[in-house]
Amino acid sequence: MDRLKSLDAEFLNLEDGTAHMHIAGACVFDDPAPTRDELIGLIAGKLHLIPRYRQRVRSVPFELGRPVWVDDPHFDIGYHVRQTALPAPGDDADFCRLMGRLMSLPLDRDRPLWEAWLVEGLEGDRWALVFKVHHCMVDGIAGVQLLTVLLDAAPTTEVAEPTPWSPRPEPPGVLKVADAWVGLAGDVTAEVLRLARAVTHPSRAIESARSAVVGMGRFVGNLGATPHVSTEGTIGAHRSWAHSSAELSHVKVIRNAFGGTVNDVVLAAVSGGFRDLLLARGDDVATSEVRSLVPVSTRGDDGRGVADNRVSAILYDIPVGVADPVERLTAVRAEMGERKGSHMVEAGEVVTTLGDLAPPMVIGAVTRTAMRVSHRLSQRAINTITTNVPGPQFPLYCLGREMLEYRPFVPISYGIRVSIAILSYNGRLFFGVTGDEDTAPDVGVVAAGASAAIDELYNRALKPKAARKRSPRAS
C-alpha cells in the first residue's frame, strides 16, 4: 500500500474548517482560451503520469497507521476541472478577489485532492488556469515538477489519448492495519541499519548527532513569543490575495552589486513589503519583531516521482526596523548566513524521520488538540511564512498557448495572518501574498512593496559604487 509519510499526513492534521492546507498557482495566458472540454482532454491524456490525481486519502482504523492513498472508484475528471469567468471588465482586483474566494473553499476529502479552474475574462484579453492541490500531495518543488508534467515545453495542440485505467479496490481495514505495522517495522529496521552503518564512521556519526542537537536547540530557542504585531492573531475561513512581479535579471544585478544570494535579495524585498504593511497599519517598526518560517527543500535527485513533501525549515527574523533597502539586504545576508550554519535544517530532517517512526494516533491527537487551542489562543512564535521556489526558466505551454506568468499561493494558519510565496519562471520573479480576509485584506501593500523594493535596489545597483548612498526615501 502507498502510505503517506508523516509530514504529508501532518498537513491533513493541520487542516480544519478554518485553516485550509492547499497550495495553488495561477498560470496566466493571453491567447484565446481553450474550452473546458479541451482542457479536460489535455489533463486526461496525462493522468497516467500523475497517478495521485486519481487517488484519494483513506484513513486506517483507529489511526493505527498513517493514511493511505487508494484509487477513487468513482473518479470523474469533470468534477475536478471547472470553469468560471470574471464579470466584464475583469480587472486585476477582480481576479485577486476571485482567487481569494477559490482559496477559501476546502478540497473534498472524499475525492482526489485537486482542482483545476479555467478562468476567463482577465484584463487585456487574458485567461488563467488555476491549479489547486492539497499540501499533503506536494511541496513547492514537487508542485513545480507537477506543473511541467501537465503543461508542455513546446507549443503543441496535440493531446494524448487517455491511457486505459481501472481502479484497484480499496483494501479492507484489517489489511490497512497489518500493512501499517509491517511498514512501521520496515521503517524501524531501516533506521537501525542506518545507525549501525553510522557506527562504522564514529566521527561522522558524532558530528551528525551534534549538528542535529545544536540545530534543535537553535530552533526551539527561537520559538519564544514575539511582541504583538497586527499581522499575527486569530484567523477566519476566508482569504485575501495579491500578487506582483519583478525581473529576475534585476535581482541578479542587485546580487552582483551588493553581494549575497538571489534568495537574500528576494527576502530583503519581502522585508521591505512587510515593513510597508506595518507602517501603513500604524505598527511601531522600530520595536516590532516579525519571525518567518522559511521552508528549505531537502529534495534530492533520486528519481522518485513528484508527489510528496520533502522539506525542512529555518526561522528568520524579518528586519522590518531597517529603513534603507541596501542596509536591509545587508541585514538579511548576515542573518541568513548565520541561520544556514545553525543546523536547523538537519534538526528538521531528524524530526521528520522520528515522525515516520512515531505512532500516528499520538501525532494526530497532539496536532488536532494544538489546532483547537490555537483556534482560541493563537500561537505567537511564528508570525509569517516565506517560501521561495525556483521554477522553470523556459516557457511552458497549454494547448499551444504560452504561459506568461505563474502567480503562486501559499496557505496561512493560526497566528499567521499573512504569508508570502515567491516563484521564478522564465526570467521573472512572481510574488503571491495570502491574507486573512477579515484581518488582512490589505496584503496588496506587501506585494507592491516587494516589487518596489526590487526596483529601488536595482536603481541603486546601477549607480557607480561611490554613488550608492543611502536612499532619499529611507526614514
C-alpha positions in Angstrom: 0.0 0.0 0.0 1.0 3.6 -0.6 1.2 5.2 2.8 1.5 8.9 3.4 4.7 10.0 5.1 4.4 11.6 8.5 4.9 15.1 7.1 2.3 14.6 4.4 -0.2 13.3 7.0 0.6 16.3 9.2 -0.8 18.6 6.6 -4.1 16.8 6.9 -3.9 17.0 10.7 -3.3 20.8 10.4 -6.4 21.4 8.4 -9.8 22.2 9.8 -12.8 24.3 8.6 -10.8 27.5 9.1 -7.2 26.7 8.2 -7.1 25.2 4.7 -3.9 23.4 3.7 -3.9 23.6 -0.1 -1.3 25.4 -2.3 -2.1 26.8 -5.7 -0.8 28.7 -8.7 -2.5 30.9 -11.3 -1.0 30.3 -14.8 -1.8 33.3 -17.0 -2.1 33.3 -20.8 -3.1 35.8 -23.4 -4.1 33.8 -26.4 -7.7 32.7 -26.9 -8.7 30.4 -24.0 -9.4 26.7 -24.7 -12.7 25.2 -24.0 -13.3 23.3 -20.8 -13.6 20.1 -22.8 -10.2 20.7 -24.4 -8.6 21.2 -21.0 -10.2 18.0 -19.7 -8.8 16.2 -22.7 -5.3 17.6 -22.0 -5.3 16.5 -18.4 -7.0 13.2 -19.1 -4.2 12.3 -21.5 -1.6 12.9 -18.8 -3.2 11.2 -15.8 -1.1 8.1 -16.2 1.9 10.3 -15.4 0.4 11.6 -12.2 -1.5 8.6 -10.6 -2.0 10.6 -7.4 -4.6 12.7 -9.3 -6.9 9.6 -9.4 -6.4 8.6 -5.8 -8.0 9.8 -2.5 -6.8 9.7 1.1 -8.3 6.9 3.3 -7.7 6.5 7.0 -6.5 3.4 8.8 -8.9 2.2 11.5 -8.3 3.8 14.9 -5.3 5.7 13.4 -3.2 2.5 13.9 -1.3 3.6 10.8 -0.8 6.7 8.7 -3.4 7.3 6.0 -3.0 5.6 2.6 -3.6 6.5 -1.0 -6.2 4.4 -2.8 -7.7 4.6 -6.2 -11.0 6.5 -6.4 -13.6 4.0 -7.8 -15.9 6.9 -8.8 -13.2 9.2 -10.3 -14.8 11.8 -12.5 -12.3 14.3 -14.1 -15.2 16.6 -14.9 -15.7 17.2 -11.2 -12.1 18.4 -10.8 -11.9 20.6 -14.0 -14.1 23.7 -13.6 -14.7 26.9 -15.4 -15.6 30.4 -14.3 -15.2 34.0 -15.7 -14.7 37.4 -14.3 -17.5 40.0 -14.8 -16.6 42.4 -17.6 -14.5 44.3 -17.4 -12.5 42.0 -15.2 -9.5 43.9 -13.8 -6.7 42.6 -11.6 -8.5 43.5 -8.4 -11.4 41.3 -9.6 -9.1 38.4 -10.2 -7.4 38.8 -6.8 -10.9 38.6 -5.2 -11.7 35.5 -7.2 -8.5 33.8 -6.1 -9.4 34.7 -2.5 -12.8 33.1 -2.9 -11.5 29.9 -4.6 -8.8 29.5 -2.0 -11.4 29.9 0.8 -13.1 26.7 -0.1 -11.6 23.4 1.2 -10.9 20.5 -1.1 -13.3 17.5 -0.8 -11.6 14.8 1.3 -13.7 12.1 -0.3 -12.2 12.8 -3.7 -8.7 13.2 -5.1 -7.4 16.4 -3.5 -7.0 18.8 -6.5 -8.9 21.2 -8.8 -8.2 23.0 -12.0 -10.1 26.2 -12.7 -10.3 27.8 -16.2 -10.8 31.5 -15.5 -11.8 33.7 -18.5 -12.2 37.5 -18.7 -8.9 38.7 -17.2 -8.0 42.3 -18.3 -6.1 42.5 -21.6 -8.0 39.6 -23.1 -6.1 37.2 -20.9 -7.2 34.0 -19.2 -5.8 31.9 -16.4 -5.5 28.3 -15.4 -5.6 27.9 -11.6 -4.2 24.7 -10.2 -5.2 23.9 -6.6 -3.6 21.0 -4.8 -3.6 19.8 -1.2 -0.3 20.3 0.6 -0.3 16.6 1.6 0.3 15.7 -2.0 3.1 18.1 -2.9 5.5 20.6 -1.6 6.6 23.7 -3.6 9.3 22.0 -5.6 7.1 19.0 -6.4 4.3 21.4 -7.3 6.5 22.9 -10.0 7.5 19.5 -11.2 3.8 18.6 -11.4 3.2 21.7 -13.5 5.8 20.7 -16.0 4.0 17.4 -16.4 0.6 18.9 -17.0 1.9 21.6 -19.4 4.2 21.3 -22.4 7.7 22.5 -23.0 6.8 23.2 -26.7 3.8 24.8 -28.4 1.7 21.9 -29.5 -2.0 21.4 -29.6 -1.7 17.6 -29.8 -3.5 15.8 -27.0 -2.6 12.2 -26.0 -5.3 9.6 -25.8 -6.1 8.7 -22.2 -4.3 5.5 -21.1 -6.8 2.8 -20.1 -7.2 2.7 -16.3 -9.2 0.6 -13.9 -9.3 1.5 -10.1 -7.8 -1.0 -7.8 -10.2 -2.0 -4.9 -9.6 -0.4 -1.6 -8.1 -2.8 0.9 -10.2 -3.7 3.9 -9.4 -2.1 7.3 -7.6 -5.1 8.7 -5.2 -5.2 5.8 -4.5 -1.5 6.2 -3.6 -2.0 9.8 -1.4 -5.0 9.0 0.3 -3.1 6.2 0.8 -0.1 8.5 2.6 -2.2 11.2 4.6 -4.1 8.6 5.6 -0.8 7.2 6.5 0.6 10.6 8.7 -2.4 11.3 10.4 -1.8 8.0 11.0 1.9 8.8 12.4 1.0 12.2 14.6 -1.7 10.7 15.9 0.7 8.0 16.7 3.3 10.7 18.5 0.7 12.9 20.6 -0.4 9.9 21.4 3.3 9.1 22.5 3.8 12.7 24.6 0.6 12.5 26.3 1.8 9.4 26.9 5.2 11.1 28.8 3.4 13.9 31.5 2.3 11.3 32.2 6.0 10.9 32.1 7.2 14.5 33.5 10.7 13.9 30.9 11.3 11.2 28.1 10.0 13.3 29.1 12.1 16.3 29.3 15.2 14.1 25.9 14.5 12.6 24.3 14.0 16.1 26.0 17.1 17.3 24.6 19.1 14.4 21.1 17.8 15.0 21.2 18.7 18.7 22.6 22.1 18.0 20.0 22.7 15.3 17.2 21.6 17.5 18.4 23.8 20.3 18.6 26.8 18.0 15.2 26.1 16.5 13.5 25.7 19.9 15.4 28.7 21.3 13.9 30.9 18.6 10.3 29.9 19.3 9.7 32.4 22.1 6.6 34.6 21.7 7.2 37.8 19.8 5.8 41.2 20.8 2.3 41.6 19.3 2.1 42.9 15.7 -1.1 43.4 13.7 -0.3 40.7 11.3 -0.5 37.9 13.9 -3.5 36.5 15.7 -6.7 34.5 15.1 -7.9 34.0 11.5 -11.2 33.2 9.8 -12.0 30.9 6.9 -11.9 33.5 4.1 -8.8 34.6 2.2 -7.4 37.7 0.6 -4.7 37.5 -2.0 -2.5 39.8 -4.1 0.5 39.5 -6.4 3.3 41.4 -8.1 6.4 40.6 -10.1 9.9 41.7 -10.9 12.6 40.9 -13.4 14.9 38.1 -12.3 17.8 39.7 -14.2 17.4 42.8 -11.9 17.7 40.6 -8.9 20.9 39.1 -10.2 22.3 42.7 -10.9 21.5 43.5 -7.3 23.2 40.4 -6.0 26.3 41.1 -8.0 26.4 44.7 -6.8 25.8 44.2 -3.1 26.7 40.5 -2.5 24.7 37.6 -1.1 22.4 35.3 -3.0 19.3 35.6 -5.1 17.3 34.3 -2.1 18.9 37.0 0.1 17.7 39.7 -2.3 14.2 38.2 -2.5 13.9 38.1 1.3 15.1 41.6 1.6 12.4 42.7 -0.9 9.8 40.9 1.0 11.1 42.5 4.2 10.5 45.9 2.6 6.9 44.9 1.7 6.2 43.7 5.2 7.7 47.0 6.6 5.4 49.0 4.3 2.4 47.0 5.6 3.3 47.6 9.3 3.8 51.3 8.7 0.5 51.6 6.9 -1.2 49.9 9.8 0.5 52.1 12.4 2.7 49.4 14.0 5.9 50.6 15.5 8.5 49.1 13.2 11.4 50.1 15.5 10.2 47.7 18.2 8.3 45.1 16.0 9.6 41.6 15.6 8.4 39.6 12.7 9.6 36.0 12.7 9.2 34.0 9.5 9.3 30.2 8.9 11.3 29.7 5.7 10.8 26.2 4.2 14.0 24.6 2.9 13.9 21.8 0.3 15.6 18.5 1.2 14.6 17.0 -2.1 17.5 15.2 -3.9 17.6 14.0 -7.5 16.8 10.4 -6.5 14.5 9.6 -9.4 11.3 9.4 -7.3 8.0 10.8 -8.5 6.8 14.3 -7.9 4.2 13.7 -5.3 5.3 14.1 -1.7 6.7 16.7 0.8 10.5 16.7 1.4 11.2 19.9 3.3 12.8 21.2 6.5 12.7 24.8 7.7 14.6 27.6 9.4 13.4 30.5 11.4 14.4 34.0 10.3 13.6 37.4 11.8 12.5 39.9 9.1 14.4 43.2 9.5 11.3 45.4 9.4 13.0 48.0 11.5 15.7 48.8 8.9 14.6 51.6 6.6 17.3 51.7 3.9 16.9 48.9 1.4 20.7 48.2 1.0 21.1 48.1 4.7 18.1 45.8 4.9 19.8 43.5 2.3 23.0 43.5 4.4 21.0 42.6 7.5 19.3 39.7 5.6 22.6 38.4 4.3 24.1 38.4 7.8 21.2 36.6 9.4 20.6 34.1 6.6 24.3 33.3 6.6 24.1 32.6 10.4 20.9 30.6 10.0 22.4 28.4 7.4 25.2 27.5 9.8 22.7 26.9 12.7 21.9 23.3 11.7 18.2 23.9 11.9 17.7 22.1 8.5 19.4 19.0 9.8 17.3 19.1 13.0 14.1 19.3 10.9 15.1 16.2 8.9 15.7 14.3 12.2 12.2 15.4 13.4 10.7 14.2 10.1 12.4 10.8 10.5 11.2 10.4 14.0 7.7 11.3 12.9 7.8 8.4 10.5 8.5 6.1 13.4 6.0 7.6 15.9 2.5 6.2 16.4 0.1 8.1 14.1 -2.7 8.2 16.7 -0.4 10.1 19.0 0.9 12.6 16.4 -2.6 13.2 15.1 -4.2 13.7 18.5 -1.5 16.1 19.6 -1.7 18.2 16.4 -5.5 18.4 16.4 -5.5 19.4 20.1 -3.0 22.1 19.3 -5.1 23.4 16.4 -8.2 23.6 18.7 -6.2 25.5 21.3 -4.8 27.8 18.5 -8.3 28.5 17.3 -9.0 30.3 20.5 -5.5 31.4 21.6 -3.2 31.8 18.5 0.5 31.0 18.8 2.9 33.9 18.6 6.2 32.1 17.9 5.9 32.3 14.1 4.4 35.4 12.5 4.5 34.6 8.8 5.8 32.1 6.2 8.1 33.0 3.3 8.6 30.3 0.7 10.8 30.8 -2.4 10.6 28.1 -5.1 12.7 28.1 -8.3 10.6 27.5 -11.3 11.4 26.5 -14.9 13.4 29.1 -16.7 11.9 28.3 -20.1 8.3 28.8 -21.4 5.6 26.3 -20.8 2.5 25.9 -23.0 -1.1 24.8 -22.5 -2.6 23.5 -25.8 -0.2 25.7 -27.8 -0.7 28.9 -25.7 2.4 30.2 -23.9 2.2 30.7 -20.2 3.2 34.3 -19.4 3.0 34.4 -15.6 2.8 32.0 -12.7 1.3 33.6 -9.7 1.7 31.5 -6.5 -0.5 30.9 -3.5 0.5 29.6 -0.1 -1.8 29.0 2.9 -2.0 30.7 6.2 -2.7 29.2 9.6 -3.5 30.2 13.2 -1.3 33.0 14.4 -0.2 33.7 10.8 -2.5 36.2 9.1 -0.1 36.9 6.2 2.2 34.5 4.2 4.3 35.0 1.1 5.1 32.7 -1.8 7.8 33.6 -4.4 8.3 31.7 -7.6 10.6 32.3 -10.5 9.5 31.5 -14.1 11.1 32.2 -17.4 13.2 35.2 -16.3 10.6 36.8 -14.0 10.0 36.6 -10.2 6.4 36.4 -9.0 5.2 37.3 -5.5 1.9 35.9 -4.2 0.7 37.2 -0.8 -2.1 35.5 1.1 -4.0 37.1 3.9 -6.9 36.5 6.2 -9.8 38.4 4.6 -11.2 39.6 7.9 -7.9 40.9 9.5 -5.6 41.3 6.5 -7.4 42.4 3.4 -4.5 44.8 2.7 -2.0 42.2 1.5 -1.6 44.2 -1.7 0.7 46.5 0.3 3.2 43.7 0.8 3.0 42.6 -2.9 3.5 46.1 -4.2 6.2 46.9 -1.6 8.2 43.8 -2.5 8.4 44.6 -6.2 9.1 48.3 -5.4 12.0 47.2 -3.2 13.5 45.3 -6.1 13.1 48.3 -8.3 14.8 50.6 -5.7 17.7 48.1 -5.1 18.1 47.8 -8.9 18.3 51.5 -9.4 20.9 51.8 -6.6 22.9 48.9 -8.0 23.1 50.7 -11.4 24.9 53.6 -9.9 28.7 53.8 -9.6 29.9 52.2 -6.4 30.8 55.5 -4.9 27.3 56.9 -5.6 25.4 54.1 -3.9 24.4 56.3 -1.0 21.5 56.0 1.4 18.1 56.1 -0.3 16.4 59.5 0.0 13.1 57.5 0.7 14.6 55.8 3.7 13.4 57.1 7.0 
